[in-house]
Amino acid sequence: MNASIRAVAALLAGLAACASLARAAPDLADRLAACTACHGKEGRTINKEYLPRIAGKPAGYLFNQLLNFRDGRRSNVAMTHLLQPLSDAYLREIATYFSALELPYPAPDVAKVSADTLRRGETLVLRGDATRKLPACAACHSTQLTGVTPAIPGLLGLPSAYLSAQLGAWRAGQRRAHAPDCMSEMARSLSPEDVNAVTAWLASQPVPTPAKPVAKLDAPLPLQCGGVPQ
């Protein structure tokens, strides 16, 4: 059984308990058994290439993603089925719970690309490309790349395969966000070589300590992004 099939099997196992857990349980952690079946104990993930860690991400970001899955902006049959019965208030409670978890990160991936590719990735992440009107990833996700409260996620601590898959989903229109969808615009501006470089460099970087998202950016966002307070 390959990794993706195992991930789906784990999620389906969690779904079997979801309805009763969501209706009534004294402890929130118990009610979130359907989440941790795939995203791992305390949201650490059980399969980092396919199922992201959710522990410690900004609460507003997690809430927006739950809304996106529930309301069809993101495509995942199991996640949509899981979330459709749940209210905005319940989704916000889930997001707040996982956001508050402060857990250590594993060591970064060892890069399997050339030094030139890594340098290209570092340039795009930290400085962007003015000639192509590409802002740096750090201009939105913070210079520490740990995200910004309340709604911008960090980019470190994720494997290159997962990062590449998400950028590919935005490029293909399979992942969407609240309008204006700035990430869709950015992803479609990147070449496949850019995506490979950016994701390889990000995945090879250690997560700083502390890994919390910053409170605010040093400058206004270079793009308007739906769901992100300006």
ROSE-4610 file (N, C-alpha, C; in Angstrom, 1 decimal, always signed):
// ROSE-4610
residu = [M/M/M/N/N/N/A/A/A/S/S/S/I/I/I/R/R/R/A/A/A/V/V/V/A/A/A/A/A/A/L/L/L/L/L/L/A/A/A/G/G/G/L/L/L/A/A/A/A/A/A/C/C/C/A/A/A/S/S/S/L/L/L/A/A/A/R/R/R/A/A/A/A/A/A/P/P/P/D/D/D/L/L/L/A/A/A/D/D/D/R/R/R/L/L/L/A/A/A/A/A/A/C/C/C/T/T/T/A/A/A/C/C/C/H/H/H/G/G/G/K/K/K/E/E/E/G/G/G/R/R/R/T/T/T/I/I/I/N/N/N/K/K/K/E/E/E/Y/Y/Y/L/L/L/P/P/P/R/R/R/I/I/I/A/A/A/G/G/G/K/K/K/P/P/P/A/A/A/G/G/G/Y/Y/Y/L/L/L/F/F/F/N/N/N/Q/Q/Q/L/L/L/L/L/L/N/N/N/F/F/F/R/R/R/D/D/D/G/G/G/R/R/R/R/R/R/S/S/S/N/N/N/V/V/V/A/A/A/M/M/M/T/T/T/H/H/H/L/L/L/L/L/L/Q/Q/Q/P/P/P/L/L/L/S/S/S/D/D/D/A/A/A/Y/Y/Y/L/L/L/R/R/R/E/E/E/I/I/I/A/A/A/T/T/T/Y/Y/Y/F/F/F/S/S/S/A/A/A/L/L/L/E/E/E/L/L/L/P/P/P/Y/Y/Y/P/P/P/A/A/A/P/P/P/D/D/D/V/V/V/A/A/A/K/K/K/V/V/V/S/S/S/A/A/A/D/D/D/T/T/T/L/L/L/R/R/R/R/R/R/G/G/G/E/E/E/T/T/T/L/L/L/V/V/V/L/L/L/R/R/R/G/G/G/D/D/D/A/A/A/T/T/T/R/R/R/K/K/K/L/L/L/P/P/P/A/A/A/C/C/C/A/A/A/A/A/A/C/C/C/H/H/H/S/S/S/T/T/T/Q/Q/Q/L/L/L/T/T/T/G/G/G/V/V/V/T/T/T/P/P/P/A/A/A/I/I/I/P/P/P/G/G/G/L/L/L/L/L/L/G/G/G/L/L/L/P/P/P/S/S/S/A/A/A/Y/Y/Y/L/L/L/S/S/S/A/A/A/Q/Q/Q/L/L/L/G/G/G/A/A/A/W/W/W/R/R/R/A/A/A/G/G/G/Q/Q/Q/R/R/R/R/R/R/A/A/A/H/H/H/A/A/A/P/P/P/D/D/D/C/C/C/M/M/M/S/S/S/E/E/E/M/M/M/A/A/A/R/R/R/S/S/S/L/L/L/S/S/S/P/P/P/E/E/E/D/D/D/V/V/V/N/N/N/A/A/A/V/V/V/T/T/T/A/A/A/W/W/W/L/L/L/A/A/A/S/S/S/Q/Q/Q/P/P/P/V/V/V/P/P/P/T/T/T/P/P/P/A/A/A/K/K/K/P/P/P/V/V/V/A/A/A/K/K/K/L/L/L/D/D/D/A/A/A/P/P/P/L/L/L/P/P/P/L/L/L/Q/Q/Q/C/C/C/G/G/G/G/G/G/V/V/V/P/P/P/Q/Q/Q]
num = [1/1/1/2/2/2/3/3/3/4/4/4/5/5/5/6/6/6/7/7/7/8/8/8/9/9/9/10/10/10/11/11/11/12/12/12/13/13/13/14/14/14/15/15/15/16/16/16/17/17/17/18/18/18/19/19/19/20/20/20/21/21/21/22/22/22/23/23/23/24/24/24/25/25/25/26/26/26/27/27/27/28/28/28/29/29/29/30/30/30/31/31/31/32/32/32/33/33/33/34/34/34/35/35/35/36/36/36/37/37/37/38/38/38/39/39/39/40/40/40/41/41/41/42/42/42/43/43/43/44/44/44/45/45/45/46/46/46/47/47/47/48/48/48/49/49/49/50/50/50/51/51/51/52/52/52/53/53/53/54/54/54/55/55/55/56/56/56/57/57/57/58/58/58/59/59/59/60/60/60/61/61/61/62/62/62/63/63/63/64/64/64/65/65/65/66/66/66/67/67/67/68/68/68/69/69/69/70/70/70/71/71/71/72/72/72/73/73/73/74/74/74/75/75/75/76/76/76/77/77/77/78/78/78/79/79/79/80/80/80/81/81/81/82/82/82/83/83/83/84/84/84/85/85/85/86/86/86/87/87/87/88/88/88/89/89/89/90/90/90/91/91/91/92/92/92/93/93/93/94/94/94/95/95/95/96/96/96/97/97/97/98/98/98/99/99/99/100/100/100/101/101/101/102/102/102/103/103/103/104/104/104/105/105/105/106/106/106/107/107/107/108/108/108/109/109/109/110/110/110/111/111/111/112/112/112/113/113/113/114/114/114/115/115/115/116/116/116/117/117/117/118/118/118/119/119/119/120/120/120/121/121/121/122/122/122/123/123/123/124/124/124/125/125/125/126/126/126/127/127/127/128/128/128/129/129/129/130/130/130/131/131/131/132/132/132/133/133/133/134/134/134/135/135/135/136/136/136/137/137/137/138/138/138/139/139/139/140/140/140/141/141/141/142/142/142/143/143/143/144/144/144/145/145/145/146/146/146/147/147/147/148/148/148/149/149/149/150/150/150/151/151/151/152/152/152/153/153/153/154/154/154/155/155/155/156/156/156/157/157/157/158/158/158/159/159/159/160/160/160/161/161/161/162/162/162/163/163/163/164/164/164/165/165/165/166/166/166/167/167/167/168/168/168/169/169/169/170/170/170/171/171/171/172/172/172/173/173/173/174/174/174/175/175/175/176/176/176/177/177/177/178/178/178/179/179/179/180/180/180/181/181/181/182/182/182/183/183/183/184/184/184/185/185/185/186/186/186/187/187/187/188/188/188/189/189/189/190/190/190/191/191/191/192/192/192/193/193/193/194/194/194/195/195/195/196/196/196/197/197/197/198/198/198/199/199/199/200/200/200/201/201/201/202/202/202/203/203/203/204/204/204/205/205/205/206/206/206/207/207/207/208/208/208/209/209/209/210/210/210/211/211/211/212/212/212/213/213/213/214/214/214/215/215/215/216/216/216/217/217/217/218/218/218/219/219/219/220/220/220/221/221/221/222/222/222/223/223/223/224/224/224/225/225/225/226/226/226/227/227/227/228/228/228/229/229/229/230/230/230]
x = [+0.9/+0.0/+0.9/+0.7/+1.6/+1.1/+2.0/+1.7/+0.4/+0.0/-1.2/-2.4/-2.4/-3.5/-3.6/-2.5/-2.5/-3.1/-2.7/-3.2/-4.8/-5.3/-6.7/-7.4/-6.8/-7.4/-7.5/-6.4/-6.5/-7.5/-7.7/-8.7/-10.1/-10.4/-11.7/-12.0/-10.9/-11.1/-11.6/-11.0/-11.3/-12.8/-13.1/-14.5/-15.6/-15.3/-16.3/-16.7/-15.8/-16.1/-16.6/-16.5/-16.6/-18.0/-19.0/-20.4/-20.7/-20.5/-20.8/-19.8/-18.6/-17.6/-17.9/-18.4/-18.7/-19.9/-20.9/-22.1/-21.9/-21.2/-21.1/-19.9/-18.9/-17.8/-17.3/-16.9/-16.5/-15.1/-14.3/-12.9/-12.7/-12.2/-12.0/-11.0/-10.0/-9.0/-9.7/-10.6/-11.4/-12.2/-12.9/-13.7/-13.0/-11.7/-10.9/-10.1/-10.7/-10.0/-10.0/-11.0/-11.1/-9.9/-9.5/-8.4/-7.1/-6.9/-5.6/-5.4/-6.5/-6.3/-5.3/-5.4/-4.5/-3.4/-3.7/-2.8/-1.9/-2.1/-1.2/-1.5/-1.0/-1.2/-0.7/-1.6/-1.3/-1.1/-1.6/-1.4/+0.0/+0.8/+2.2/+2.3/+1.3/+1.1/+1.7/+1.0/+1.5/+2.2/+2.1/+2.7/+2.9/+4.1/+4.4/+4.3/+4.6/+4.5/+3.1/+2.1/+0.7/-0.2/+0.1/-0.8/+0.0/-0.2/+0.7/+0.5/+1.5/+1.4/+0.5/-0.4/-1.2/-1.0/-0.2/+0.1/+0.9/+0.4/+1.2/+1.0/+0.2/-0.1/-1.1/-1.0/-1.9/-3.4/-4.1/-5.5/-6.3/-6.1/-6.9/-6.6/-5.4/-5.0/-5.8/-5.7/-6.3/-7.8/-8.4/-9.9/-10.2/-9.4/-9.7/-9.6/-8.6/-8.5/-9.7/-10.1/-11.3/-12.5/-12.7/-13.8/-13.6/-12.4/-12.2/-12.5/-12.2/-12.5/-14.0/-14.6/-16.1/-16.9/-16.4/-17.2/-16.8/-15.8/-15.5/-14.4/-13.7/-12.6/-11.4/-11.2/-10.2/-10.9/-10.2/-10.8/-10.2/-11.0/-10.6/-11.9/-12.3/-13.6/-13.8/-12.8/-12.9/-13.0/-12.1/-12.1/-13.5/-14.0/-15.3/-16.4/-16.4/-17.4/-17.3/-16.1/-15.9/-16.4/-16.2/-16.4/-17.8/-18.5/-19.8/-20.8/-20.9/-21.9/-21.5/-20.3/-19.8/-20.0/-20.3/-20.6/-19.2/-19.3/-18.2/-17.6/-18.4/-18.0/-17.2/-17.6/-16.9/-15.6/-15.6/-14.3/-13.3/-13.8/-12.9/-12.3/-13.2/-12.7/-11.6/-11.8/-10.7/-9.4/-9.6/-8.4/-7.6/-8.4/-7.7/-7.0/-7.6/-7.0/-5.6/-5.6/-4.3/-3.3/-3.8/-2.9/-2.1/-2.7/-2.1/-1.0/-0.9/+0.0/+1.5/+2.4/+3.8/+4.6/+5.0/+5.7/+7.0/+8.0/+9.3/+9.1/+9.9/+9.9/+11.0/+10.8/+11.9/+13.0/+14.1/+15.2/+14.8/+15.3/+14.9/+15.4/+14.8/+15.2/+16.6/+17.3/+18.6/+18.3/+18.8/+18.4/+19.0/+18.2/+18.7/+18.7/+19.0/+19.2/+20.5/+20.9/+22.2/+22.3/+23.5/+23.8/+23.2/+23.2/+22.7/+21.1/+20.5/+19.1/+18.7/+19.5/+19.3/+19.5/+20.5/+20.7/+19.5/+19.0/+17.9/+16.7/+16.5/+15.4/+15.5/+16.7/+16.9/+16.6/+17.1/+16.8/+15.3/+14.6/+13.2/+12.4/+12.8/+12.2/+12.4/+13.7/+14.1/+14.1/+14.2/+14.3/+13.3/+12.8/+11.9/+12.6/+11.9/+12.5/+11.8/+12.4/+11.8/+11.5/+12.4/+12.2/+10.9/+10.4/+9.2/+8.1/+8.3/+7.3/+6.8/+7.8/+7.6/+8.0/+7.1/+7.6/+8.2/+9.0/+9.7/+8.6/+8.8/+7.9/+7.9/+9.1/+9.3/+8.5/+8.2/+7.4/+6.0/+5.5/+4.2/+4.3/+5.2/+5.3/+6.3/+6.8/+7.7/+9.2/+10.1/+11.5/+12.0/+11.3/+11.7/+11.0/+10.1/+9.3/+8.5/+8.1/+7.3/+5.8/+5.5/+4.1/+3.8/+2.6/+2.2/+0.8/+0.6/-0.8/-1.7/-2.9/-3.6/-3.8/-3.3/-3.8/-2.8/-1.5/-0.5/+0.3/+0.4/+1.2/+2.7/+3.4/+4.8/+5.1/+6.3/+6.7/+7.8/+8.3/+9.4/+8.8/+9.5/+9.1/+8.2/+8.1/+7.3/+8.2/+8.0/+8.8/+8.6/+9.6/+9.5/+8.4/+8.1/+7.0/+5.7/+5.4/+4.2/+4.1/+5.1/+5.1/+4.9/+5.6/+5.4/+4.0/+3.4/+2.0/+1.0/+1.2/+0.3/+0.5/+1.7/+1.9/+1.3/+1.5/+0.9/-0.6/-1.2/-2.7/-3.2/-2.5/-2.9/-2.7/-1.6/-1.4/-2.5/-3.0/-4.0/-5.4/-5.6/-6.9/-7.6/-6.9/-7.4/-7.5/-6.7/-6.7/-7.0/-8.0/-8.3/-8.5/-8.5/-8.7/-9.7/-10.0/-10.9/-10.3/-11.2/-10.8/-10.4/-9.4/-8.5/-7.5/-7.4/-6.6/-5.1/-4.4/-3.0/-2.1/-2.3/-1.4/-1.6/-2.8/-3.1/-2.3/-2.4/-1.6/-0.1/+0.4/+1.8/+2.3/+1.5/+1.9/+1.9/+1.0/+0.9/+2.0/+2.7/+3.8/+5.1/+5.1/+6.3/+6.5/+7.7/+7.9/+8.1/+8.0/+8.3/+9.7/+10.7/+12.0/+12.0/+11.2/+11.1/+10.5/+9.5/+8.8/+9.8/+10.5/+11.5/+12.6/+13.0/+14.1/+13.5/+12.4/+11.8/+11.5/+10.9/+10.5/+11.6/+12.7/+13.9/+14.6/+14.7/+15.4/+14.6/+13.3/+12.5/+12.6/+12.5/+12.5/+13.8/+14.9/+16.2/+16.6/+15.7/+16.0/+15.5/+16.3/+15.8/+14.7/+13.8/+12.8/+13.4/+13.3/+13.9/+13.1/+13.8/+13.2/+13.2/+12.1/+10.7/+10.2/+9.3/+8.8/+7.4/+7.1/+5.8/+5.7/+4.5/+4.3/+4.5/+5.0/+5.3/+3.9/+3.9/+2.7/+2.3/+3.3/+3.0/+4.2/+4.0/+5.1/+5.7/+6.9/+7.6/+7.1/+6.4/+5.8/+4.5/+3.7/+2.4/+2.6/+1.6/+1.6/+1.8/+2.6/+2.8/+1.6/+0.7/-0.5/-1.7/-2.9/-4.1/-4.5/-4.7/-5.0/-6.3/-7.2/-8.5/-8.3/-9.0/-8.9/-7.8/-7.0/-5.8/-6.1/-6.2/-6.4/-5.3/-5.6/-4.6/-4.0]
y = [-1.2/+0.0/+1.2/+2.1/+3.3/+4.4/+5.4/+6.5/+7.2/+7.5/+8.2/+7.4/+6.1/+5.2/+5.1/+4.9/+4.9/+6.1/+7.3/+8.6/+8.6/+8.2/+8.2/+7.2/+6.0/+5.1/+5.6/+6.3/+6.9/+7.9/+8.8/+9.8/+9.2/+8.1/+7.5/+6.9/+6.3/+5.8/+6.9/+8.1/+9.2/+9.6/+9.6/+10.1/+9.2/+7.9/+7.0/+7.5/+8.1/+8.6/+10.1/+10.7/+12.2/+12.7/+12.1/+12.7/+12.7/+11.5/+11.5/+12.3/+12.4/+13.2/+14.7/+15.1/+16.5/+16.9/+16.0/+16.4/+16.6/+15.7/+15.8/+15.0/+15.8/+15.1/+16.2/+15.8/+16.8/+17.5/+16.8/+17.3/+17.5/+18.7/+19.1/+18.2/+17.8/+16.9/+15.6/+15.1/+13.8/+14.1/+15.3/+15.6/+15.7/+15.9/+16.1/+14.8/+13.7/+12.4/+12.3/+12.8/+12.7/+13.5/+14.6/+15.4/+14.7/+14.2/+13.7/+12.3/+11.7/+10.4/+10.6/+11.7/+12.0/+13.0/+14.0/+15.1/+14.8/+13.6/+13.1/+13.6/+12.9/+13.3/+14.8/+15.6/+17.0/+17.8/+17.2/+17.9/+17.9/+16.9/+16.8/+16.2/+15.5/+14.8/+13.3/+12.4/+11.1/+10.8/+11.7/+11.6/+13.0/+13.5/+14.9/+15.2/+14.3/+14.6/+14.8/+14.2/+14.4/+15.1/+15.1/+15.6/+16.6/+17.8/+18.8/+18.8/+19.2/+19.5/+20.8/+20.7/+21.9/+22.5/+21.9/+22.4/+23.7/+24.7/+26.0/+26.9/+26.6/+27.5/+28.6/+29.8/+30.8/+30.4/+30.8/+30.4/+30.8/+32.1/+32.6/+31.8/+31.4/+30.6/+29.3/+28.6/+27.3/+27.4/+28.5/+28.7/+28.9/+29.7/+29.9/+28.6/+27.7/+26.5/+25.6/+25.5/+24.7/+25.2/+26.6/+27.1/+26.8/+26.9/+26.6/+25.1/+24.2/+22.8/+22.6/+23.2/+23.0/+23.6/+24.8/+25.5/+25.3/+24.4/+24.0/+24.8/+25.7/+26.4/+25.5/+24.5/+23.5/+22.2/+21.4/+20.1/+18.9/+18.3/+17.1/+16.5/+15.4/+14.8/+14.5/+13.9/+13.4/+14.6/+15.6/+16.8/+17.6/+17.7/+18.4/+17.6/+16.3/+15.5/+15.6/+15.7/+15.8/+17.1/+18.2/+19.5/+20.1/+19.6/+20.2/+20.3/+19.4/+19.6/+20.6/+21.1/+21.9/+23.4/+24.1/+25.6/+26.4/+27.6/+28.5/+28.5/+28.6/+28.7/+27.4/+26.3/+25.0/+25.0/+25.4/+25.4/+26.4/+27.5/+28.4/+27.8/+27.1/+26.4/+25.4/+24.6/+23.7/+24.4/+25.5/+26.3/+26.8/+27.3/+27.9/+26.9/+25.7/+24.6/+24.2/+23.9/+23.5/+24.6/+25.8/+27.0/+27.1/+26.8/+27.1/+26.0/+24.9/+23.9/+24.3/+24.3/+24.6/+23.3/+22.8/+21.5/+21.6/+20.9/+20.9/+20.4/+20.9/+20.4/+19.4/+18.5/+17.6/+18.4/+17.7/+18.3/+18.5/+19.5/+19.8/+18.7/+18.7/+17.7/+18.0/+17.0/+17.2/+17.5/+18.6/+19.0/+18.0/+17.7/+16.7/+17.4/+18.7/+19.5/+20.1/+20.8/+21.4/+22.6/+23.1/+24.3/+25.5/+25.5/+26.6/+26.6/+25.5/+25.5/+26.0/+25.7/+26.2/+27.7/+28.2/+29.7/+30.4/+29.8/+30.4/+30.4/+29.3/+29.2/+30.3/+30.4/+31.4/+32.8/+33.1/+34.4/+34.7/+33.8/+34.0/+34.1/+33.3/+33.3/+34.6/+35.0/+36.2/+37.5/+37.5/+38.8/+38.9/+37.8/+37.9/+38.1/+38.6/+38.9/+40.1/+41.3/+42.5/+42.6/+42.0/+42.0/+41.3/+40.4/+39.7/+40.1/+41.1/+41.6/+40.5/+39.7/+38.6/+39.1/+39.4/+39.7/+38.5/+38.7/+37.6/+36.9/+35.6/+34.9/+35.6/+36.0/+36.6/+37.9/+38.6/+39.8/+39.6/+38.4/+38.0/+37.1/+36.2/+35.1/+35.4/+36.7/+37.2/+36.8/+37.7/+37.4/+36.2/+35.8/+34.5/+33.3/+33.6/+32.6/+31.7/+32.2/+31.5/+31.9/+32.8/+33.2/+34.5/+35.0/+36.2/+36.0/+36.4/+36.3/+37.4/+37.1/+35.9/+34.9/+35.2/+34.4/+34.0/+34.2/+33.9/+32.8/+31.6/+30.5/+30.6/+29.9/+29.7/+28.8/+28.9/+28.0/+27.0/+27.1/+26.1/+24.9/+23.9/+22.7/+21.8/+22.1/+21.3/+20.7/+19.5/+18.9/+19.5/+19.3/+19.9/+19.3/+18.0/+17.3/+17.9/+18.2/+18.9/+20.3/+21.1/+22.4/+22.5/+21.6/+21.5/+21.1/+20.2/+19.8/+20.9/+21.7/+22.9/+23.9/+24.3/+25.3/+24.7/+23.4/+22.8/+22.9/+22.7/+22.8/+24.2/+25.2/+26.6/+26.9/+26.4/+26.6/+26.0/+24.8/+24.1/+24.5/+25.4/+25.8/+24.8/+23.8/+22.8/+23.3/+24.3/+24.9/+26.4/+26.9/+28.3/+28.9/+30.2/+30.9/+32.0/+32.7/+33.8/+34.8/+35.4/+36.4/+37.7/+38.5/+38.1/+37.1/+36.0/+34.9/+35.2/+35.8/+36.2/+35.0/+33.9/+32.7/+32.1/+32.1/+31.6/+32.4/+33.7/+34.6/+34.4/+34.2/+34.0/+32.7/+31.6/+30.3/+30.2/+30.9/+30.9/+31.7/+32.5/+33.3/+32.6/+31.4/+30.7/+29.6/+29.4/+28.3/+27.0/+25.9/+24.6/+24.6/+25.3/+25.4/+26.2/+27.3/+28.2/+27.4/+26.6/+25.8/+24.8/+24.2/+23.2/+23.9/+25.0/+25.7/+26.3/+26.9/+27.5/+26.4/+25.3/+24.3/+23.5/+23.3/+22.6/+23.5/+24.8/+25.6/+25.7/+25.9/+26.1/+24.8/+23.6/+22.4/+22.1/+22.7/+22.4/+23.4/+24.3/+25.3/+24.8/+25.0/+24.7/+25.6/+25.2/+26.0/+26.7/+28.1/+28.8/+28.5/+28.8/+28.7/+30.1/+30.6/+30.0/+30.0/+29.2/+29.0/+29.7/+30.6/+31.2/+32.2/+32.4/+33.5/+34.8/+35.8/+37.1/+37.9/+38.9/+39.7/+40.6/+41.1/+41.9/+42.0/+42.4/+42.6/+44.0/+44.1/+45.4/+46.4/+45.8/+46.7/+46.1/+46.9/+46.4/+45.2/+44.3/+43.2/+43.8/+43.1/+43.6/+43.3/+42.4/+42.0/+42.0/+42.2/+42.0/+40.5/+40.0/+38.6/+38.4/+37.8/+37.5/+36.7/+37.1/+36.3/+36.8/+37.7/+38.2/+39.7/+40.1/+41.5/+42.3/+43.5/+44.4/+45.2]
z = [+0.0/+0.0/+0.0/-1.0/-1.1/-0.1/+0.0/+1.0/+0.8/-0.4/-0.6/-0.2/-0.5/-0.2/+1.3/+2.0/+3.5/+4.1/+3.5/+4.0/+3.9/+2.7/+2.5/+3.5/+3.7/+4.6/+6.0/+6.4/+7.7/+7.9/+6.9/+6.9/+6.9/+6.1/+6.2/+7.5/+8.2/+9.5/+10.5/+10.3/+11.2/+10.9/+9.6/+9.3/+9.9/+10.1/+10.7/+12.1/+12.8/+14.2/+14.2/+13.1/+13.1/+13.6/+13.1/+13.4/+14.8/+15.5/+16.9/+17.7/+17.3/+18.1/+18.0/+16.8/+16.6/+17.4/+17.6/+18.3/+19.8/+20.4/+21.9/+22.4/+23.0/+23.7/+24.6/+25.8/+26.8/+26.5/+25.8/+25.6/+24.1/+23.8/+22.3/+21.6/+22.3/+21.7/+21.3/+22.1/+21.7/+20.5/+20.5/+19.3/+18.0/+18.1/+16.9/+16.5/+16.9/+16.5/+15.0/+14.3/+12.8/+12.2/+12.8/+12.3/+12.6/+13.8/+14.1/+13.5/+13.0/+12.3/+11.1/+10.5/+9.3/+9.7/+10.4/+10.7/+11.9/+12.5/+13.5/+14.9/+15.9/+17.3/+17.4/+18.0/+18.2/+16.9/+15.8/+14.5/+13.9/+14.3/+13.8/+12.4/+11.9/+10.7/+10.8/+10.0/+9.9/+8.5/+7.6/+6.3/+5.7/+6.0/+5.7/+4.2/+3.3/+1.9/+1.4/+2.1/+1.6/+2.6/+3.9/+4.9/+5.8/+5.7/+6.3/+7.8/+8.5/+9.9/+10.1/+11.0/+11.3/+12.6/+13.5/+14.8/+14.6/+15.3/+15.4/+14.2/+13.2/+12.1/+12.6/+12.0/+12.5/+12.4/+13.5/+13.6/+12.4/+12.0/+10.9/+9.6/+9.4/+8.2/+8.3/+9.4/+9.5/+9.3/+9.9/+9.8/+8.3/+7.6/+6.1/+5.4/+5.7/+4.9/+5.2/+6.5/+6.8/+6.0/+5.9/+5.1/+3.7/+3.2/+1.7/+1.4/+2.3/+2.0/+2.1/+3.1/+3.3/+2.2/+1.7/+0.7/-0.7/-0.9/-2.3/-3.0/-2.3/-2.9/-3.0/-2.1/-2.2/-2.4/-3.2/-3.7/-2.9/-2.0/-1.4/-0.9/-1.5/-1.2/+0.3/+0.8/+2.2/+3.2/+2.9/+3.8/+3.7/+2.5/+2.3/+3.0/+2.9/+3.5/+5.0/+5.5/+7.0/+7.5/+6.8/+7.3/+6.9/+5.9/+5.5/+6.6/+7.6/+8.7/+9.7/+9.7/+10.8/+10.6/+11.6/+11.6/+11.5/+11.2/+11.2/+12.6/+13.6/+15.0/+15.4/+14.9/+15.3/+14.5/+13.3/+12.5/+13.2/+13.7/+14.3/+15.6/+16.3/+17.5/+17.2/+16.1/+15.7/+15.3/+14.6/+14.2/+15.4/+16.3/+17.5/+18.3/+18.4/+19.2/+18.6/+17.3/+16.7/+16.6/+16.4/+16.4/+17.6/+18.8/+20.1/+20.4/+19.7/+20.0/+19.6/+20.5/+20.3/+20.4/+19.3/+19.2/+18.4/+18.7/+18.0/+16.5/+15.6/+14.3/+14.0/+13.1/+12.7/+11.9/+11.8/+11.0/+9.5/+8.9/+7.5/+6.5/+5.3/+4.3/+3.8/+3.4/+2.7/+1.2/+0.7/-0.7/-1.7/-2.7/-3.7/-5.1/-5.0/-6.3/-6.3/-7.4/-7.5/-6.7/-6.5/-5.7/-6.5/-7.8/-8.6/-8.4/-8.3/-8.1/-6.7/-5.7/-4.4/-4.3/-5.0/-5.1/-5.7/-6.8/-7.5/-6.5/-5.8/-4.9/-3.8/-3.2/-2.2/-2.6/-3.8/-4.4/-4.5/-5.1/-5.3/-3.9/-3.0/-1.7/-0.9/-0.9/-0.1/-0.8/-2.1/-2.8/-4.0/-4.5/-5.6/-6.9/-7.9/-9.2/-9.7/-9.6/-10.0/-11.4/-12.2/-13.7/-14.1/-13.3/-13.7/-12.7/-12.0/-11.0/-10.0/-9.6/-8.7/-7.3/-6.3/-5.0/-4.3/-3.4/-2.6/-1.8/-1.5/-0.6/+0.8/+1.1/+2.5/+2.6/+1.5/+1.6/+2.2/+2.1/+2.6/+3.9/+3.8/+4.8/+5.9/+5.9/+6.9/+6.6/+7.0/+6.7/+7.4/+8.5/+9.2/+8.5/+7.6/+6.9/+7.8/+8.9/+9.9/+9.9/+8.9/+8.8/+9.6/+9.5/+10.1/+10.7/+11.9/+12.5/+11.8/+11.6/+12.0/+10.9/+9.6/+8.5/+7.5/+7.7/+6.7/+7.2/+6.6/+7.1/+7.0/+7.8/+7.6/+6.4/+5.9/+4.8/+5.1/+6.3/+6.7/+7.5/+7.5/+8.2/+7.3/+6.0/+5.1/+4.0/+3.6/+2.6/+1.2/+0.3/-1.0/-1.8/-1.6/-2.3/-2.0/-0.7/-0.4/-0.9/-0.8/-1.3/-2.8/-3.5/-5.0/-5.3/-4.6/-4.9/-4.7/-3.7/-3.4/-4.5/-4.8/-5.9/-7.2/-7.5/-8.7/-8.6/-7.5/-7.3/-7.6/-7.1/-7.4/-8.9/-9.5/-11.0/-11.8/-11.4/-12.1/-11.8/-10.8/-10.4/-9.4/-8.9/-8.0/-6.6/-6.3/-5.0/-5.2/-4.4/-4.5/-3.1/-3.0/-1.7/-1.9/-0.9/-1.0/-2.0/-2.8/-3.7/-3.0/-3.5/-4.6/-4.2/-5.1/-4.8/-5.2/-4.3/-4.6/-4.8/-4.1/-4.3/-5.6/-6.1/-7.5/-8.5/-8.3/-9.2/-9.2/-7.9/-7.8/-8.4/-8.1/-8.5/-10.0/-10.7/-12.1/-12.8/-12.0/-12.5/-12.4/-11.7/-11.6/-12.6/-13.1/-14.1/-13.3/-13.9/-13.2/-12.6/-13.2/-12.6/-11.4/-11.4/-10.2/-9.1/-9.3/-8.3/-7.7/-8.5/-8.0/-7.2/-7.6/-6.8/-5.5/-5.5/-4.3/-3.3/-3.7/-2.8/-2.2/-3.0/-2.6/-1.5/-1.8/-0.8/+0.5/+0.4/+1.6/+2.5/+1.8/+2.6/+3.2/+2.7/+3.3/+4.4/+4.8/+5.8/+7.2/+8.2/+9.6/+10.0/+10.8/+11.4/+12.6/+12.7/+13.8/+15.1/+16.2/+17.5/+18.1/+18.5/+18.4/+17.0/+16.7/+15.3/+15.1/+16.1/+16.0/+14.8/+14.3/+13.3/+13.9/+13.1/+13.6/+13.7/+14.5/+14.8/+13.6/+12.9/+11.7/+10.8/+9.6/+8.6/+8.7/+8.2/+8.3/+7.2/+6.2/+5.1/+4.7/+4.0/+3.5/+2.6/+2.5/+1.5/+0.1/-0.7/-2.1/-3.0/-2.5/-3.3/-2.3/-2.9/-2.1/-2.0/-0.8/-0.6/+0.1/-0.5/+0.2/+1.5/+2.5/+3.8/+4.7/+4.2/+4.9/+5.3/+6.5/+6.9/+6.4/+5.8/+5.3/+6.4]
